[in-house]
Amino acid sequence: MNMFLLGIILSIAALFALNFEVCFSTCARAEYQIEGECCPMCAPGNHVYWHCTEDTSTTCVPCPESTYTDEPNGLLKCLSCSVCDTAKGIRVRKGCTSTADVICEPQEGFYCIYRNKHICTLAVKHSKCSPGQYIKQTGTAFTDTLCANCTNGTYSNGTLSACQPHTKCDIKGLTEIEAGTTSTDAECGKSYTVGLTVGVAVGVPLMAVLVLFICWKSKRKKLYFDQRVQNAPQYEQNMT
């Protein structure tokens, strides 16, 4: 009975030892495993053409154009280079090489909203500030434009980096024609109020006097003409 138990224990121990060796028997960092064999990896910029055998090492070849590998590898094919799609608001910052993928960056006036590692894959236009707002922080390749509202007494058309104070018309000796808003400056102009008041005050009475004088003159002329018409027969009779 004891021999039977001992045999079972030894079998379990042997099986455990075998599993332990299989689980923890791995290839070195510079190797990859293929069909139970550990083969040397290819250097960056290359890929595997033939796997290693008992008698030969791994055969590596350079990556074809528009492909790359940026780490030691056991790949049969290199990775395809990414494309900087201008329709997605990005452009090429650094072209693809056999050892590095292309680096894309946002176009001018755009900022990146999605990245895959160090590569920008999607960008959108910077926001524009509205009239009544100023540009508090200019947009960058990775941040949007930050806008802020103007306070009372100042204005901006949306393109200024700071709100400007409204023009004081009285300081310039002008009259405020239209008050300023947060999006427009005050409108100033020359004052015609005093001159217009004086002109009306003097001109209207003079005009009235002139009209009355013309009427009086006209009536007098008419009266003189009527009298001559009435006296005409008597004058003719006296002549005869």
MIKESE-536464 format. One record per residue (C-alpha): residue in one letter; z, y, x. Coordinates in steps of 0.001 Angstrom, whole numbers, plus 500000, padded with zeros to 6 digits. Example, Ala and Ser with C-alpha at 12.3 -4.5 7.8 and 13.67 -1.06 7.14 Angstrom:
2
A507800495500512300
S507140498940513670
***
This chain:
240
M500000500000500000
N500902502377502797
M497692501498504663
F495666502235501531
L497275505650501096
L496804506370504757
G493087505554504460
I492699507917501513
I494467510700503370
L492288510225506454
S489121510261504319
I490157513493502619
A490988515046505981
A487602514038507410
L485781515409504388
F487719518691504616
A486957518992508316
L483248518438507651
N483173521067504877
F485096523494507063
E482546523101509851
V479621523605507439
C481168526665505751
F482084528465508923
S479168527428511105
T477004530625510965
C474294532159513128
A474988534941515595
R474503538579514548
A471122538763516251
E469942535521514605
Y468777534489511145
Q469024531069509521
I465971529118508404
E466064525472507317
G469432524996508932
E468306526424512263
C469344529745513798
C466399531755515076
P466414535022517051
M465660538073514896
C462667540329515443
A463298543855516691
P462857546898514376
G459167547684513933
N458289543959513945
H458376540991511591
V458365537205511955
Y455007535566512518
W456353532063513340
H459890530832512998
C461539529325516027
T461575525594516750
E463661523423519030
D461248524239521840
T460056527790521017
S461646531102520137
T460735533260517152
T457265534757517349
C457252538419516261
V454371540810515627
P454290544616515012
C454360545970511464
P450944546921510048
E450161550542509159
S452155552002506228
T454906549377506680
Y458157549324508637
T461374547501509499
D464306549668510532
E466716546856511529
P466594543546513400
N465235541056510878
G463853537671510004
L461324538963507487
L457877537458507164
K456513540833505976
C457448544403506808
L458643546778504108
S456146549132502458
C456569552820503278
S457791555010500411
V455488557632498869
C456518561285498450
D455025561983495030
T454319565696494546
A454329565129490782
K458035564350491169
G458719567623492973
I458966566124496477
R456951566340499693
V456852564667503114
R459470565919505545
K458891563211508172
G456136560633508070
C456669556879508013
T456735554979511344
S456944551282512169
T460710551632512629
A461605554158509888
D460623554890506320
V459142558224505318
I461634561023504629
C460941563012501461
E462394566413500619
P462222568722497576
Q459294571113497380
E459912574851497743
G461836576092494695
F463013572562493769
Y466253570640494286
C466885566898494546
I468549565157491600
Y468111561534492729
R468313560004496189
N467882556518497576
K469863556501500805
H468550559541502725
I465276559753500778
C464881562160497844
T462928560403495098
L463035563013492316
A463416566806492313
V463266569515489636
K462746573289489725
H465649575618490318
S466928577275487157
K465978580929486573
C468650583406485597
S468095585206482287
P468056589007481824
G471672590117481736
Q472554587620484481
Y472528587785488282
I472021585085490927
K475546584188491993
Q474380581435494340
T470829580742495472
G469578577210494896
T469196574852497862
A467363571565498428
F470274569723496808
T471912572280494486
D470645574301491523
T470728578094491227
L474057579378489913
C473903582321487450
A476639584638486161
N476745587308483421
C476782591038484147
T479802593032483015
N479706596171480843
G478259599160482634
T475993597033484835
Y472614595356484420
S470214592822485957
N466779591533484959
G467706588040486151
T466227588303489664
L468966590352491346
S471698588916493551
A474194591414492084
C474345593489488886
Q473551597172489350
P475550600026487733
H473803602002485019
T472322605347486119
K474523608350485242
C472030610780483736
D474412613744483614
I474982613532487384
K471235614031487852
G471189616924485394
L469303614831482853
T469965613660479329
E470471610005478422
I467586609084476137
E468547605436475751
A471799603735476705
G471737600946479278
T472385597284478424
T473316594279480552
S469594593660481091
T468194597220481354
D469170600476483042
A469919603674481135
E466841605820480422
C467093609469481401
G464907612481480577
K464808616287480656
S466841618085478010
Y464801620139475524
T467601620580473002
V468644624156473915
G465101625465474231
L464078623811471010
T467079625266469173
V466369628763470448
G462682628404469642
V463405627320466092
A466045630009465594
V463699632781466751
G460344631411465755
V461053630629462116
P462186634163461153
L459249635686463050
M456877633379461269
A458387634322457926
V458050638047458708
L454446637532459800
V453599635640456618
L455211638357454488
F453338641061456390
I450021639291455888
C450728638853452189
W451722642524451824
K448624643626453690
S446434641407451537
K447920642702448300
R447562646294449408
K443947645793450297
K443294644142446955
L445032646993445097
Y442932649564446933
F439757647684446102
D440665647414442405
Q441357651153442193
R437954651974443647
V436282649676441174
Q438104651389438267
N437232654886439558
A433578654127440159
P432250654964436545
Q434119658254436419
Y432738659203439777
E429208658450438670
Q429708660516435446
N430949663499437410
M427923663292439591
T425604663523436569
***
